[in-house]
Amino acid sequence: LGSVNIICSDKTGTLTQNKMSVVSTFFNHEFDCVVPQIALDCMGCCQNVSINQNELLGDSSEKALVEYVMQSKSIPQIQCEYIKVDEIPFDSIRKKMTTIHQKNNDKYVFTKGSIESILKQCTHILIHDQKVPLSEYERKRCLEACTIMENKALRVFAFCMKVNTLNQFDYENNATFLGLVGLKDPIKPEIQESIAIAHKAGIEVVMITGDSLKTALAIGKECHLVKDERQVMSGQEIDACNDLELKEKLKIIKIFARVSPMHKVRLVEAYKENGRIVAMSGDGVNDAPALKKNLRLMS
């Protein structure tokens, strides 16, 4: 450990406090307006938080969404109204999760995830309870709203729904876009000093996260990890590089965003091929492959 000269760090719970809270919303083309009830129902249904003696157990992002919904309506009330019958779990490749519910004679499909993944499956948008076609203009407005949130270092979730789906293979198509929710996860108070100490000791620190480029950049600036977007690279850009090109990029990049678990593995391997001694830090299931690979390469 004393020979480590680079730390590859996850963001959530490592650089940040992992204490999420909803601080911004975008529905009906308005920021922080009254959230439509169907959107609150979507947030309350599309999650896997459990409640034990009034304590919420589960993913920090989902707990924050549940806490927000509970200001208006209880989760047990929503779950009694919408009986869950199926689920397509979240994964870091799809970047979304879907739950299917029965309400009276209708089947409701609720999906949450990154705005890129959600917009791909939407053909309409809900504006003041009216379902209208999702034009390029509407898509642009939603993307611009997401950018505004991400520039404030918020983790942004997009939501969509559809009703009366009969074909289980068509759950995630022809949906109606509902809106966006921005969650704040403050950086740890000590993180700036910790990074400064690492730099003073000659140890490079890089962030590897599944969050968007703009969110990661904003957090990186708060942590004094980066100065501008030229030091940020996406998972898509990693895919476009061959091994030699990637090893050259590693010399200047400090943040890798929108990455998958396999991207993390490839980055650890590339750093080691560059002669670096790597410490991998992260507490999420998506960090496990890279942590395991790093241990194997060290042994």
N, C-alpha and C positions, 0 to 999 in steps of 0.2 A: 504493500500500500504506500509505503514511503517513496516508491519510485514512480508513482502515478504522475503523469504530466498533462492529462486531460480528463475532465469530468463531463460525461454525457448525462444531462439531467432532464427528467420529465418536468412538466410545469405544475400540473394540479397536485397539490398536497406536498410538493417538494419545494418549489419556488414560491408557491402561493399557499394560503392558509387552508384551502379546501373547505371554506365556509361560504357557500353560495347564497346569494339572495337576488330576487328579481328587482331590478332597478329601472327597467325601461321596457315599454311595449310599443308595438306598431300594428294597429288594426284599423280598418276603414280608411287607410291612407293617412292616419294621424298618429303622432307619437303620444303615448301616455294618456290615451282617451279611455272611455269606458269599454272594457273588453267584452265582446259578445258572449252570451251565455254558452253558445255551442263551442266556442273556443275554450272557455273554462272547462266545459265537459270533456273536450279533447285532451286538455292537459291533465285532468283528473283521472282519465281512463288510460291514457297511453304512458304507463309507468309501472314499475314493480316495487314500489315502496310498501312496506308493511307497517302497521301501527300496533305497537305493544305497550299497553298502559300509557297511552297518550304520547309515547315516544316514537318518532319516525325512524325507521331503519331502512337503509338502502343507499343508493348512489346519491352523492351530495347535490348534483344538479337536479335530479328528480325530486329530492326532498325539498329543494327550494321552490320548485314548481308546485308541489303539493301544498306547501305552506302558503303560497300565494293564492291558490284556488280556495283553500280553507277559509280565507277571509270573507268569501262570498257564499260558499256552499260546502257541506261536509263531504268528505270522500266516501264514507259508507252510503250516503244518500245517492251520490252519483253512481256508485257501483251497483246499487240496487236497481237503479233506473236503467243502466246499461250493463247487461249480463255478459261478462267476458266469455267468449267461446273459442278464441284462437289467438295466436301471437306469432309474428315473425320477428325474432329477437334482433336487437341492435348488433351490428358488428362494424369493425373499423374500416372495412372495405365499402360496404353499402352506405355507411354513415347515416343510418336511420333505423327506427324500429316502428313496427305496426302492430296494433291490437284490433281485434274484431269483436264486436259486441252485438247482442240481440236486444232490441228495444221494441216491445210489442210485436208487430209483424214485420218490422224492418231490421235490416242488418246494417250496422254502422261500422265503418272502417276509419280508424284514426291513426295518423302517422306523424311522427316528429323526427327532426334530424337537421342536417346542415341545409342551408338555403339552396345550395347547388343540387343536392339530391332531391329535395322536395319540389323545387320548381320543375324538374325534369318530368315528374309524374302528374303535373297539374295542367288542366285545360281551361279551368275557370277560377274565379276569385270571388270571395264573399265581400260585398261592399254594402254596409247598412242593411244586412239580412237579405240582400238580393244577390243571386248567383249570376255573374256576368262573365263573358269570355275573357280569358287571360291573354290580353294583347301584348305585343312587344313593349308598348309603352308602360303597361301595368308591371311587366316583369322588371323593366328598368327602374321603376319607382321602388319596387320591393328590394332590389339589389342595392340601390343607393341608400335606402333606410338601413339595410344591414351594414353597409360600409360605415355609416355614421356611428352605429352602435359599436362596431369592432374597433374603430379609431379611439373609442373611450375605454378600450381594454375589456370589453364585455364579451362573454361567451354567448353566442346567438343561436337560438333554436327557432326553426321554422315549423309551422303546423299546417296540416291539410286533412281533408276528410272526404268520404264519399258514402252514399247510402244505397241500399238495395243491391249489393254485390252478390251475384250468384256463383260466379266462377272463382274458385279459390286462387287460381293462377293469375287473376286479374285484379287482385287487391290493391296493387300499388300503381295503377294507371287510371287516367281520366278522372283525377281527383280535383277537389276545389281548395284552392289556397286560402288559408284563414288569416295568417299574420305571423308576427315575430315577437319573441321575448328575449330580452337581454339580461344576462346574469352577471353579477360582479363577484369576483373572487380575489380579495385583496392579497397583495404580496406579503410574505412574512416580514415582520418589522426588522429582523436581523439579516435579511437576505443580501442587502446591498453591502453590508460590512463583510459578510461571509465570502461574497464574490471578490471583493477587494483584497481580502486576506489570501484567497487562492491565487489571484493574479500576482500579488507580491511574492508569493512562494514559487512563481513560475509555472503555475498550473492553469491551463486554459479551461474555460467553462463554456459549454454549448447547451442550448435548450433544444430538446426534441419533443414535439407535441403534436397531437391530433387536431388542435385548434387551427383556425384560419390564419393566414399570413398576417392580416392586419391586427387581429387580436394578439397574436404572438409577438409581433413587433412592438405593440403598445406596452405589453407586459415587459418585454426585453428592455425597453427604454426606462421603465420604472425601476428595473433591477440594476440599471447601469451596465447592462450586458452588451447592448448595441447602440449605435448612433443613427443608422438609417437603413432603409429597405434593401440596400445593396448587400447587406450581411444576412439576408433571409433567403431561404430556398424552400420550395414546395416539394411534396412527394412526387408530384407529376414531373417536376424538373429533374428529380433524382432518377426517375424511370427513363428520362430522355438521355441520360449520360451513360457512356460506357465506363468501365472500371477506371481507366486511366483519367478520363475527364473528371470523374467524381473525386478521385484522389487530389486533383488540382484544386477543385472547388473547396475542399475541406480546409485549405490554407486560409481562406478569407471568410467563410460562412460561420456565423455564430448561432443561428436559429434555423431549425428545420421544422416546417409546419405542414399541417394536413398530411401527416405521415401515417403509414400502417405499421403493424408489428414487424413485418418483413423488411420495411425500410429501415427500421431501427437496427435490425440484424445486419443489414448490408452496410450501414454506417459504421457500426462497431468493427466489422471486418475490414473496411476501408481504412479506418484510422490505424488499425493494427498493422496493415500492410504498409502504411506510411511510417512505421517504426514507433508509433505512439504507444504508451502504456495507459490503458483506458480504465476508468472507473465508471460503471453504469449505475445510475440512481433512478429509482422509480418504484411506486407502490401499486400500480394498476395491473390488471390482467394483461393489458396490451404491452406491458413492459417485459413480461415473462420470457418470451423467446430471445430477446436481446440479452437479458440478464443471464439466461442459461448459456447462450452462445459465448458470452464474454467469459463465463466461468470455465467453459470447455477450452477456450483458446488459451486461458491462463494456466490450466493444469497440464 
